[in-house]
Amino acid sequence: MEDKRERAHDIAEEGLDKLVEGDTKTGEKLIDKAKKIDPKADEELAEEVERDKEKAERFVNRKPS
């Protein structure tokens, strides 16, 4: 079961990368494929992206030592 989750996560990440690159059609197809494997794949990826965004914002907004 964990393998399916990991596979779905990897496919969803690839889809997100395609979206960022501007390839909306391929990105959406990959994300849909990931959701068919694991319906929560997109939610988990969205949470991961949000955590990464928060870390990046803290880094950017931090004052030099």
CHARMM-style PDB file with segment names, atoms N, HN, CA, C and O in Angstrom:
ATOM      1  N   MET     1       0.831  -1.206   0.000  1.00  0.00      PROA
ATOM      2  CA  MET     1       0.000   0.000   0.000  1.00  0.00      PROA
ATOM      3  C   MET     1       0.869   1.262   0.000  1.00  0.00      PROA
ATOM      4  O   MET     1       0.552   2.232  -0.687  1.00  0.00      PROA
ATOM      5  N   GLU     2       1.948   1.249   0.758  1.00  0.00      PROA
ATOM      6  HN  GLU     2       2.205   0.461   1.316  1.00  0.00      PROA
ATOM      7  CA  GLU     2       2.827   2.408   0.825  1.00  0.00      PROA
ATOM      8  C   GLU     2       3.449   2.705  -0.540  1.00  0.00      PROA
ATOM      9  O   GLU     2       3.665   3.865  -0.889  1.00  0.00      PROA
ATOM     10  N   ASP     3       3.733   1.653  -1.309  1.00  0.00      PROA
ATOM     11  HN  ASP     3       3.557   0.710  -1.025  1.00  0.00      PROA
ATOM     12  CA  ASP     3       4.304   1.847  -2.639  1.00  0.00      PROA
ATOM     13  C   ASP     3       3.349   2.624  -3.540  1.00  0.00      PROA
ATOM     14  O   ASP     3       3.781   3.481  -4.310  1.00  0.00      PROA
ATOM     15  N   LYS     4       2.057   2.327  -3.446  1.00  0.00      PROA
ATOM     16  HN  LYS     4       1.706   1.631  -2.821  1.00  0.00      PROA
ATOM     17  CA  LYS     4       1.062   3.057  -4.246  1.00  0.00      PROA
ATOM     18  C   LYS     4       1.049   4.528  -3.858  1.00  0.00      PROA
ATOM     19  O   LYS     4       0.970   5.407  -4.716  1.00  0.00      PROA
ATOM     20  N   ARG     5       1.128   4.787  -2.560  1.00  0.00      PROA
ATOM     21  HN  ARG     5       1.192   4.073  -1.863  1.00  0.00      PROA
ATOM     22  CA  ARG     5       1.115   6.169  -2.072  1.00  0.00      PROA
ATOM     23  C   ARG     5       2.351   6.917  -2.578  1.00  0.00      PROA
ATOM     24  O   ARG     5       2.253   8.050  -3.048  1.00  0.00      PROA
ATOM     25  N   GLU     6       3.504   6.272  -2.474  1.00  0.00      PROA
ATOM     26  HN  GLU     6       3.583   5.352  -2.092  1.00  0.00      PROA
ATOM     27  CA  GLU     6       4.738   6.909  -2.928  1.00  0.00      PROA
ATOM     28  C   GLU     6       4.702   7.152  -4.435  1.00  0.00      PROA
ATOM     29  O   GLU     6       5.114   8.212  -4.907  1.00  0.00      PROA
ATOM     30  N   ARG     7       4.213   6.178  -5.178  1.00  0.00      PROA
ATOM     31  HN  ARG     7       3.878   5.317  -4.794  1.00  0.00      PROA
ATOM     32  CA  ARG     7       4.114   6.321  -6.635  1.00  0.00      PROA
ATOM     33  C   ARG     7       3.187   7.485  -6.982  1.00  0.00      PROA
ATOM     34  O   ARG     7       3.506   8.312  -7.835  1.00  0.00      PROA
ATOM     35  N   ALA     8       2.050   7.537  -6.317  1.00  0.00      PROA
ATOM     36  HN  ALA     8       1.791   6.865  -5.623  1.00  0.00      PROA
ATOM     37  CA  ALA     8       1.098   8.628  -6.557  1.00  0.00      PROA
ATOM     38  C   ALA     8       1.729   9.976  -6.220  1.00  0.00      PROA
ATOM     39  O   ALA     8       1.547  10.951  -6.949  1.00  0.00      PROA
ATOM     40  N   HSD     9       2.460  10.027  -5.129  1.00  0.00      PROA
ATOM     41  HN  HSD     9       2.608   9.235  -4.537  1.00  0.00      PROA
ATOM     42  CA  HSD     9       3.123  11.263  -4.720  1.00  0.00      PROA
ATOM     43  C   HSD     9       4.137  11.696  -5.773  1.00  0.00      PROA
ATOM     44  O   HSD     9       4.193  12.870  -6.138  1.00  0.00      PROA
ATOM     45  N   ASP    10       4.930  10.761  -6.257  1.00  0.00      PROA
ATOM     46  HN  ASP    10       4.884   9.807  -5.960  1.00  0.00      PROA
ATOM     47  CA  ASP    10       5.933  11.082  -7.277  1.00  0.00      PROA
ATOM     48  C   ASP    10       5.279  11.597  -8.563  1.00  0.00      PROA
ATOM     49  O   ASP    10       5.759  12.551  -9.176  1.00  0.00      PROA
ATOM     50  N   ILE    11       4.193  10.961  -8.955  1.00  0.00      PROA
ATOM     51  HN  ILE    11       3.804  10.186  -8.456  1.00  0.00      PROA
ATOM     52  CA  ILE    11       3.481  11.385 -10.165  1.00  0.00      PROA
ATOM     53  C   ILE    11       2.873  12.774  -9.960  1.00  0.00      PROA
ATOM     54  O   ILE    11       2.916  13.615 -10.859  1.00  0.00      PROA
ATOM     55  N   ALA    12       2.313  13.008  -8.781  1.00  0.00      PROA
ATOM     56  HN  ALA    12       2.278  12.325  -8.051  1.00  0.00      PROA
ATOM     57  CA  ALA    12       1.734  14.326  -8.487  1.00  0.00      PROA
ATOM     58  C   ALA    12       2.811  15.403  -8.490  1.00  0.00      PROA
ATOM     59  O   ALA    12       2.580  16.510  -8.977  1.00  0.00      PROA
ATOM     60  N   GLU    13       3.988  15.086  -7.948  1.00  0.00      PROA
ATOM     61  HN  GLU    13       4.175  14.187  -7.553  1.00  0.00      PROA
ATOM     62  CA  GLU    13       5.093  16.046  -7.969  1.00  0.00      PROA
ATOM     63  C   GLU    13       5.506  16.368  -9.398  1.00  0.00      PROA
ATOM     64  O   GLU    13       5.758  17.523  -9.741  1.00  0.00      PROA
ATOM     65  N   GLU    14       5.571  15.337 -10.218  1.00  0.00      PROA
ATOM     66  HN  GLU    14       5.366  14.399  -9.939  1.00  0.00      PROA
ATOM     67  CA  GLU    14       5.918  15.549 -11.629  1.00  0.00      PROA
ATOM     68  C   GLU    14       4.865  16.440 -12.294  1.00  0.00      PROA
ATOM     69  O   GLU    14       5.196  17.321 -13.087  1.00  0.00      PROA
ATOM     70  N   GLY    15       3.605  16.200 -11.963  1.00  0.00      PROA
ATOM     71  HN  GLY    15       3.337  15.485 -11.318  1.00  0.00      PROA
ATOM     72  CA  GLY    15       2.526  17.033 -12.499  1.00  0.00      PROA
ATOM     73  C   GLY    15       2.660  18.476 -12.068  1.00  0.00      PROA
ATOM     74  O   GLY    15       2.458  19.391 -12.867  1.00  0.00      PROA
ATOM     75  N   LEU    16       2.998  18.681 -10.813  1.00  0.00      PROA
ATOM     76  HN  LEU    16       3.162  17.938 -10.164  1.00  0.00      PROA
ATOM     77  CA  LEU    16       3.186  20.041 -10.307  1.00  0.00      PROA
ATOM     78  C   LEU    16       4.346  20.722 -11.034  1.00  0.00      PROA
ATOM     79  O   LEU    16       4.258  21.896 -11.393  1.00  0.00      PROA
ATOM     80  N   ASP    17       5.426  19.983 -11.247  1.00  0.00      PROA
ATOM     81  HN  ASP    17       5.497  19.029 -10.956  1.00  0.00      PROA
ATOM     82  CA  ASP    17       6.558  20.540 -11.991  1.00  0.00      PROA
ATOM     83  C   ASP    17       6.129  20.976 -13.393  1.00  0.00      PROA
ATOM     84  O   ASP    17       6.531  22.038 -13.868  1.00  0.00      PROA
ATOM     85  N   LYS    18       5.313  20.153 -14.048  1.00  0.00      PROA
ATOM     86  HN  LYS    18       4.987  19.290 -13.662  1.00  0.00      PROA
ATOM     87  CA  LYS    18       4.840  20.494 -15.392  1.00  0.00      PROA
ATOM     88  C   LYS    18       3.977  21.751 -15.360  1.00  0.00      PROA
ATOM     89  O   LYS    18       4.067  22.596 -16.251  1.00  0.00      PROA
ATOM     90  N   LEU    19       3.138  21.872 -14.328  1.00  0.00      PROA
ATOM     91  HN  LEU    19       3.064  21.186 -13.604  1.00  0.00      PROA
ATOM     92  CA  LEU    19       2.311  23.075 -14.199  1.00  0.00      PROA
ATOM     93  C   LEU    19       3.183  24.314 -14.041  1.00  0.00      PROA
ATOM     94  O   LEU    19       2.930  25.350 -14.655  1.00  0.00      PROA
ATOM     95  N   VAL    20       4.207  24.195 -13.213  1.00  0.00      PROA
ATOM     96  HN  VAL    20       4.413  23.353 -12.714  1.00  0.00      PROA
ATOM     97  CA  VAL    20       5.114  25.322 -12.991  1.00  0.00      PROA
ATOM     98  C   VAL    20       5.833  25.702 -14.283  1.00  0.00      PROA
ATOM     99  O   VAL    20       6.083  26.879 -14.542  1.00  0.00      PROA
ATOM    100  N   GLU    21       6.162  24.695 -15.089  1.00  0.00      PROA
ATOM    101  HN  GLU    21       5.959  23.739 -14.879  1.00  0.00      PROA
ATOM    102  CA  GLU    21       6.838  24.937 -16.371  1.00  0.00      PROA
ATOM    103  C   GLU    21       5.888  25.520 -17.416  1.00  0.00      PROA
ATOM    104  O   GLU    21       6.330  25.954 -18.480  1.00  0.00      PROA
ATOM    105  N   GLY    22       4.595  25.532 -17.124  1.00  0.00      PROA
ATOM    106  HN  GLY    22       4.236  25.179 -16.260  1.00  0.00      PROA
ATOM    107  CA  GLY    22       3.623  26.079 -18.054  1.00  0.00      PROA
ATOM    108  C   GLY    22       2.912  25.039 -18.907  1.00  0.00      PROA
ATOM    109  O   GLY    22       2.105  25.388 -19.768  1.00  0.00      PROA
ATOM    110  N   ASP    23       3.206  23.765 -18.673  1.00  0.00      PROA
ATOM    111  HN  ASP    23       3.861  23.481 -17.974  1.00  0.00      PROA
ATOM    112  CA  ASP    23       2.567  22.686 -19.423  1.00  0.00      PROA
ATOM    113  C   ASP    23       1.336  22.213 -18.644  1.00  0.00      PROA
ATOM    114  O   ASP    23       1.347  21.163 -18.002  1.00  0.00      PROA
ATOM    115  N   THR    24       0.288  23.015 -18.722  1.00  0.00      PROA
ATOM    116  HN  THR    24       0.280  23.868 -19.243  1.00  0.00      PROA
ATOM    117  CA  THR    24      -0.925  22.771 -17.942  1.00  0.00      PROA
ATOM    118  C   THR    24      -1.572  21.439 -18.275  1.00  0.00      PROA
ATOM    119  O   THR    24      -1.975  20.702 -17.375  1.00  0.00      PROA
ATOM    120  N   LYS    25      -1.674  21.126 -19.546  1.00  0.00      PROA
ATOM    121  HN  LYS    25      -1.346  21.725 -20.277  1.00  0.00      PROA
ATOM    122  CA  LYS    25      -2.351  19.899 -19.974  1.00  0.00      PROA
ATOM    123  C   LYS    25      -1.667  18.661 -19.388  1.00  0.00      PROA
ATOM    124  O   LYS    25      -2.333  17.801 -18.811  1.00  0.00      PROA
ATOM    125  N   THR    26      -0.344  18.566 -19.532  1.00  0.00      PROA
ATOM    126  HN  THR    26       0.197  19.265 -20.000  1.00  0.00      PROA
ATOM    127  CA  THR    26       0.383  17.414 -19.003  1.00  0.00      PROA
ATOM    128  C   THR    26       0.335  17.402 -17.482  1.00  0.00      PROA
ATOM    129  O   THR    26       0.166  16.346 -16.871  1.00  0.00      PROA
ATOM    130  N   GLY    27       0.483  18.568 -16.873  1.00  0.00      PROA
ATOM    131  HN  GLY    27       0.621  19.425 -17.369  1.00  0.00      PROA
ATOM    132  CA  GLY    27       0.447  18.648 -15.413  1.00  0.00      PROA
ATOM    133  C   GLY    27      -0.875  18.154 -14.849  1.00  0.00      PROA
ATOM    134  O   GLY    27      -0.895  17.388 -13.885  1.00  0.00      PROA
ATOM    135  N   GLU    28      -1.968  18.584 -15.441  1.00  0.00      PROA
ATOM    136  HN  GLU    28      -1.951  19.206 -16.224  1.00  0.00      PROA
ATOM    137  CA  GLU    28      -3.284  18.151 -14.963  1.00  0.00      PROA
ATOM    138  C   GLU    28      -3.491  16.659 -15.191  1.00  0.00      PROA
ATOM    139  O   GLU    28      -4.082  15.979 -14.352  1.00  0.00      PROA
ATOM    140  N   LYS    29      -3.009  16.145 -16.321  1.00  0.00      PROA
ATOM    141  HN  LYS    29      -2.529  16.697 -17.002  1.00  0.00      PROA
ATOM    142  CA  LYS    29      -3.133  14.709 -16.586  1.00  0.00      PROA
ATOM    143  C   LYS    29      -2.387  13.895 -15.538  1.00  0.00      PROA
ATOM    144  O   LYS    29      -2.899  12.896 -15.034  1.00  0.00      PROA
ATOM    145  N   LEU    30      -1.172  14.331 -15.214  1.00  0.00      PROA
ATOM    146  HN  LEU    30      -0.756  15.143 -15.624  1.00  0.00      PROA
ATOM    147  CA  LEU    30      -0.375  13.602 -14.223  1.00  0.00      PROA
ATOM    148  C   LEU    30      -1.022  13.656 -12.840  1.00  0.00      PROA
ATOM    149  O   LEU    30      -1.044  12.656 -12.122  1.00  0.00      PROA
ATOM    150  N   ILE    31      -1.540  14.806 -12.474  1.00  0.00      PROA
ATOM    151  HN  ILE    31      -1.522  15.618 -13.057  1.00  0.00      PROA
ATOM    152  CA  ILE    31      -2.186  14.931 -11.168  1.00  0.00      PROA
ATOM    153  C   ILE    31      -3.454  14.074 -11.113  1.00  0.00      PROA
ATOM    154  O   ILE    31      -3.731  13.439 -10.095  1.00  0.00      PROA
ATOM    155  N   ASP    32      -4.208  14.056 -12.184  1.00  0.00      PROA
ATOM    156  HN  ASP    32      -3.983  14.572 -13.011  1.00  0.00      PROA
ATOM    157  CA  ASP    32      -5.396  13.190 -12.243  1.00  0.00      PROA
ATOM    158  C   ASP    32      -4.997  11.717 -12.123  1.00  0.00      PROA
ATOM    159  O   ASP    32      -5.661  10.938 -11.439  1.00  0.00      PROA
ATOM    160  N   LYS    33      -3.910  11.348 -12.791  1.00  0.00      PROA
ATOM    161  HN  LYS    33      -3.371  11.981 -13.346  1.00  0.00      PROA
ATOM    162  CA  LYS    33      -3.413   9.972 -12.717  1.00  0.00      PROA
ATOM    163  C   LYS    33      -3.023   9.630 -11.279  1.00  0.00      PROA
ATOM    164  O   LYS    33      -3.331   8.544 -10.788  1.00  0.00      PROA
ATOM    165  N   ALA    34      -2.354  10.551 -10.615  1.00  0.00      PROA
ATOM    166  HN  ALA    34      -2.104  11.434 -11.013  1.00  0.00      PROA
ATOM    167  CA  ALA    34      -1.950  10.332  -9.223  1.00  0.00      PROA
ATOM    168  C   ALA    34      -3.171  10.164  -8.328  1.00  0.00      PROA
ATOM    169  O   ALA    34      -3.177   9.318  -7.434  1.00  0.00      PROA
ATOM    170  N   LYS    35      -4.207  10.971  -8.565  1.00  0.00      PROA
ATOM    171  HN  LYS    35      -4.202  11.659  -9.291  1.00  0.00      PROA
ATOM    172  CA  LYS    35      -5.429  10.888  -7.752  1.00  0.00      PROA
ATOM    173  C   LYS    35      -6.159   9.567  -7.957  1.00  0.00      PROA
ATOM    174  O   LYS    35      -6.835   9.084  -7.049  1.00  0.00      PROA
ATOM    175  N   LYS    36      -6.027   8.978  -9.150  1.00  0.00      PROA
ATOM    176  HN  LYS    36      -5.478   9.371  -9.888  1.00  0.00      PROA
ATOM    177  CA  LYS    36      -6.643   7.669  -9.381  1.00  0.00      PROA
ATOM    178  C   LYS    36      -5.923   6.579  -8.597  1.00  0.00      PROA
ATOM    179  O   LYS    36      -6.541   5.616  -8.143  1.00  0.00      PROA
ATOM    180  N   ILE    37      -4.619   6.737  -8.443  1.00  0.00      PROA
ATOM    181  HN  ILE    37      -4.117   7.519  -8.811  1.00  0.00      PROA
ATOM    182  CA  ILE    37      -3.833   5.764  -7.675  1.00  0.00      PROA
ATOM    183  C   ILE    37      -4.089   5.951  -6.184  1.00  0.00      PROA
ATOM    184  O   ILE    37      -4.319   4.985  -5.455  1.00  0.00      PROA
ATOM    185  N   ASP    38      -4.044   7.199  -5.742  1.00  0.00      PROA
ATOM    186  HN  ASP    38      -3.857   7.984  -6.334  1.00  0.00      PROA
ATOM    187  CA  ASP    38      -4.273   7.536  -4.331  1.00  0.00      PROA
ATOM    188  C   ASP    38      -5.057   8.839  -4.290  1.00  0.00      PROA
ATOM    189  O   ASP    38      -4.505   9.906  -4.554  1.00  0.00      PROA
ATOM    190  N   PRO    39      -6.349   8.756  -3.960  1.00  0.00      PROA
ATOM    191  CA  PRO    39      -7.204   9.954  -3.975  1.00  0.00      PROA
ATOM    192  C   PRO    39      -6.702  11.116  -3.115  1.00  0.00      PROA
ATOM    193  O   PRO    39      -7.111  12.256  -3.334  1.00  0.00      PROA
ATOM    194  N   LYS    40      -5.835  10.855  -2.154  1.00  0.00      PROA
ATOM    195  HN  LYS    40      -5.502   9.929  -1.976  1.00  0.00      PROA
ATOM    196  CA  LYS    40      -5.329  11.925  -1.287  1.00  0.00      PROA
ATOM    197  C   LYS    40      -3.979  12.460  -1.739  1.00  0.00      PROA
ATOM    198  O   LYS    40      -3.398  13.311  -1.064  1.00  0.00      PROA
ATOM    199  N   ALA    41      -3.474  11.981  -2.861  1.00  0.00      PROA
ATOM    200  HN  ALA    41      -3.946  11.290  -3.409  1.00  0.00      PROA
ATOM    201  CA  ALA    41      -2.138  12.372  -3.324  1.00  0.00      PROA
ATOM    202  C   ALA    41      -2.021  13.882  -3.494  1.00  0.00      PROA
ATOM    203  O   ALA    41      -1.020  14.466  -3.079  1.00  0.00      PROA
ATOM    204  N   ASP    42      -3.007  14.520  -4.088  1.00  0.00      PROA
ATOM    205  HN  ASP    42      -3.820  14.045  -4.425  1.00  0.00      PROA
ATOM    206  CA  ASP    42      -2.932  15.962  -4.319  1.00  0.00      PROA
ATOM    207  C   ASP    42      -3.013  16.747  -3.016  1.00  0.00      PROA
ATOM    208  O   ASP    42      -2.370  17.787  -2.875  1.00  0.00      PROA
ATOM    209  N   GLU    43      -3.798  16.253  -2.066  1.00  0.00      PROA
ATOM    210  HN  GLU    43      -4.320  15.408  -2.181  1.00  0.00      PROA
ATOM    211  CA  GLU    43      -3.898  16.937  -0.767  1.00  0.00      PROA
ATOM    212  C   GLU    43      -2.562  16.884  -0.034  1.00  0.00      PROA
ATOM    213  O   GLU    43      -2.112  17.881   0.530  1.00  0.00      PROA
ATOM    214  N   GLU    44      -1.935  15.712  -0.048  1.00  0.00      PROA
ATOM    215  HN  GLU    44      -2.300  14.902  -0.506  1.00  0.00      PROA
ATOM    216  CA  GLU    44      -0.649  15.560   0.630  1.00  0.00      PROA
ATOM    217  C   GLU    44       0.412  16.439  -0.016  1.00  0.00      PROA
ATOM    218  O   GLU    44       1.225  17.051   0.678  1.00  0.00      PROA
ATOM    219  N   LEU    45       0.406  16.503  -1.340  1.00  0.00      PROA
ATOM    220  HN  LEU    45      -0.254  16.006  -1.904  1.00  0.00      PROA
ATOM    221  CA  LEU    45       1.374  17.343  -2.041  1.00  0.00      PROA
ATOM    222  C   LEU    45       1.114  18.816  -1.733  1.00  0.00      PROA
ATOM    223  O   LEU    45       2.056  19.584  -1.542  1.00  0.00      PROA
ATOM    224  N   ALA    46      -0.142  19.207  -1.684  1.00  0.00      PROA
ATOM    225  HN  ALA    46      -0.907  18.583  -1.839  1.00  0.00      PROA
ATOM    226  CA  ALA    46      -0.478  20.600  -1.375  1.00  0.00      PROA
ATOM    227  C   ALA    46       0.013  20.977   0.025  1.00  0.00      PROA
ATOM    228  O   ALA    46       0.508  22.086   0.231  1.00  0.00      PROA
ATOM    229  N   GLU    47      -0.123  20.063   0.982  1.00  0.00      PROA
ATOM    230  HN  GLU    47      -0.525  19.163   0.815  1.00  0.00      PROA
ATOM    231  CA  GLU    47       0.362  20.326   2.339  1.00  0.00      PROA
ATOM    232  C   GLU    47       1.885  20.460   2.346  1.00  0.00      PROA
ATOM    233  O   GLU    47       2.439  21.323   3.027  1.00  0.00      PROA
ATOM    234  N   GLU    48       2.548  19.605   1.586  1.00  0.00      PROA
ATOM    235  HN  GLU    48       2.098  18.905   1.033  1.00  0.00      PROA
ATOM    236  CA  GLU    48       4.006  19.655   1.497  1.00  0.00      PROA
ATOM    237  C   GLU    48       4.466  20.976   0.873  1.00  0.00      PROA
ATOM    238  O   GLU    48       5.419  21.595   1.346  1.00  0.00      PROA
ATOM    239  N   VAL    49       3.792  21.392  -0.176  1.00  0.00      PROA
ATOM    240  HN  VAL    49       3.018  20.889  -0.561  1.00  0.00      PROA
ATOM    241  CA  VAL    49       4.134  22.655  -0.837  1.00  0.00      PROA
ATOM    242  C   VAL    49       3.924  23.823   0.125  1.00  0.00      PROA
ATOM    243  O   VAL    49       4.737  24.747   0.166  1.00  0.00      PROA
ATOM    244  N   GLU    50       2.856  23.786   0.887  1.00  0.00      PROA
ATOM    245  HN  GLU    50       2.196  23.035   0.854  1.00  0.00      PROA
ATOM    246  CA  GLU    50       2.583  24.862   1.847  1.00  0.00      PROA
ATOM    247  C   GLU    50       3.677  24.931   2.915  1.00  0.00      PROA
ATOM    248  O   GLU    50       4.114  26.021   3.282  1.00  0.00      PROA
ATOM    249  N   ARG    51       4.117  23.781   3.411  1.00  0.00      PROA
ATOM    250  HN  ARG    51       3.761  22.895   3.112  1.00  0.00      PROA
ATOM    251  CA  ARG    51       5.212  23.767   4.404  1.00  0.00      PROA
ATOM    252  C   ARG    51       6.489  24.342   3.792  1.00  0.00      PROA
ATOM    253  O   ARG    51       7.190  25.131   4.427  1.00  0.00      PROA
ATOM    254  N   ASP    52       6.781  23.942   2.562  1.00  0.00      PROA
ATOM    255  HN  ASP    52       6.212  23.302   2.047  1.00  0.00      PROA
ATOM    256  CA  ASP    52       7.980  24.458   1.892  1.00  0.00      PROA
ATOM    257  C   ASP    52       7.886  25.964   1.682  1.00  0.00      PROA
ATOM    258  O   ASP    52       8.876  26.680   1.831  1.00  0.00      PROA
ATOM    259  N   LYS    53       6.701  26.439   1.336  1.00  0.00      PROA
ATOM    260  HN  LYS    53       5.896  25.857   1.215  1.00  0.00      PROA
ATOM    261  CA  LYS    53       6.489  27.871   1.130  1.00  0.00      PROA
ATOM    262  C   LYS    53       6.736  28.647   2.427  1.00  0.00      PROA
ATOM    263  O   LYS    53       7.373  29.701   2.421  1.00  0.00      PROA
ATOM    264  N   GLU    54       6.223  28.113   3.533  1.00  0.00      PROA
ATOM    265  HN  GLU    54       5.705  27.257   3.537  1.00  0.00      PROA
ATOM    266  CA  GLU    54       6.408  28.777   4.824  1.00  0.00      PROA
ATOM    267  C   GLU    54       7.887  28.827   5.206  1.00  0.00      PROA
ATOM    268  O   GLU    54       8.366  29.843   5.709  1.00  0.00      PROA
ATOM    269  N   LYS    55       8.610  27.731   4.967  1.00  0.00      PROA
ATOM    270  HN  LYS    55       8.221  26.905   4.558  1.00  0.00      PROA
ATOM    271  CA  LYS    55      10.049  27.707   5.254  1.00  0.00      PROA
ATOM    272  C   LYS    55      10.774  28.739   4.397  1.00  0.00      PROA
ATOM    273  O   LYS    55      11.644  29.458   4.889  1.00  0.00      PROA
ATOM    274  N   ALA    56      10.422  28.811   3.135  1.00  0.00      PROA
ATOM    275  HN  ALA    56       9.716  28.227   2.735  1.00  0.00      PROA
ATOM    276  CA  ALA    56      11.072  29.760   2.230  1.00  0.00      PROA
ATOM    277  C   ALA    56      10.797  31.192   2.661  1.00  0.00      PROA
ATOM    278  O   ALA    56      11.693  32.035   2.629  1.00  0.00      PROA
ATOM    279  N   GLU    57       9.571  31.470   3.061  1.00  0.00      PROA
ATOM    280  HN  GLU    57       8.843  30.785   3.087  1.00  0.00      PROA
ATOM    281  CA  GLU    57       9.226  32.827   3.497  1.00  0.00      PROA
ATOM    282  C   GLU    57      10.006  33.201   4.752  1.00  0.00      PROA
ATOM    283  O   GLU    57      10.459  34.338   4.880  1.00  0.00      PROA
ATOM    284  N   ARG    58      10.169  32.257   5.681  1.00  0.00      PROA
ATOM    285  HN  ARG    58       9.801  31.333   5.578  1.00  0.00      PROA
ATOM    286  CA  ARG    58      10.954  32.550   6.893  1.00  0.00      PROA
ATOM    287  C   ARG    58      12.391  32.842   6.520  1.00  0.00      PROA
ATOM    288  O   ARG    58      13.005  33.742   7.094  1.00  0.00      PROA
ATOM    289  N   PHE    59      12.943  32.099   5.568  1.00  0.00      PROA
ATOM    290  HN  PHE    59      12.444  31.368   5.103  1.00  0.00      PROA
ATOM    291  CA  PHE    59      14.316  32.299   5.129  1.00  0.00      PROA
ATOM    292  C   PHE    59      14.488  33.669   4.471  1.00  0.00      PROA
ATOM    293  O   PHE    59      15.440  34.392   4.763  1.00  0.00      PROA
ATOM    294  N   VAL    60      13.563  34.014   3.586  1.00  0.00      PROA
ATOM    295  HN  VAL    60      12.789  33.427   3.349  1.00  0.00      PROA
ATOM    296  CA  VAL    60      13.638  35.267   2.858  1.00  0.00      PROA
ATOM    297  C   VAL    60      13.472  36.450   3.802  1.00  0.00      PROA
ATOM    298  O   VAL    60      14.124  37.479   3.629  1.00  0.00      PROA
ATOM    299  N   ASN    61      12.611  36.310   4.788  1.00  0.00      PROA
ATOM    300  HN  ASN    61      12.081  35.474   4.929  1.00  0.00      PROA
ATOM    301  CA  ASN    61      12.296  37.416   5.688  1.00  0.00      PROA
ATOM    302  C   ASN    61      13.219  37.498   6.909  1.00  0.00      PROA
ATOM    303  O   ASN    61      13.073  38.397   7.738  1.00  0.00      PROA
ATOM    304  N   ARG    62      14.154  36.574   7.018  1.00  0.00      PROA
ATOM    305  HN  ARG    62      14.273  35.845   6.344  1.00  0.00      PROA
ATOM    306  CA  ARG    62      15.017  36.584   8.193  1.00  0.00      PROA
ATOM    307  C   ARG    62      16.071  37.669   8.066  1.00  0.00      PROA
ATOM    308  O   ARG    62      16.527  37.997   6.971  1.00  0.00      PROA
ATOM    309  N   LYS    63      16.442  38.212   9.206  1.00  0.00      PROA
ATOM    310  HN  LYS    63      16.071  37.945  10.096  1.00  0.00      PROA
ATOM    311  CA  LYS    63      17.444  39.279   9.217  1.00  0.00      PROA
ATOM    312  C   LYS    63      18.828  38.656   9.305  1.00  0.00      PROA
ATOM    313  O   LYS    63      19.022  37.663  10.007  1.00  0.00      PROA
ATOM    314  N   PRO    64      19.789  39.236   8.594  1.00  0.00      PROA
ATOM    315  CA  PRO    64      21.158  38.700   8.636  1.00  0.00      PROA
ATOM    316  C   PRO    64      21.713  38.755  10.050  1.00  0.00      PROA
ATOM    317  O   PRO    64      21.373  39.640  10.835  1.00  0.00      PROA
ATOM    318  N   SER    65      22.561  37.804  10.353  1.00  0.00      PROA
ATOM    319  HN  SER    65      22.837  37.085   9.715  1.00  0.00      PROA
ATOM    320  CA  SER    65      23.189  37.764  11.688  1.00  0.00      PROA
ATOM    321  C   SER    65      24.266  38.786  11.826  1.00  0.00      PROA
ATOM    322  OT1 SER    65      24.891  38.885  12.882  1.00  0.00      PROA
TER     323      SER     65
END
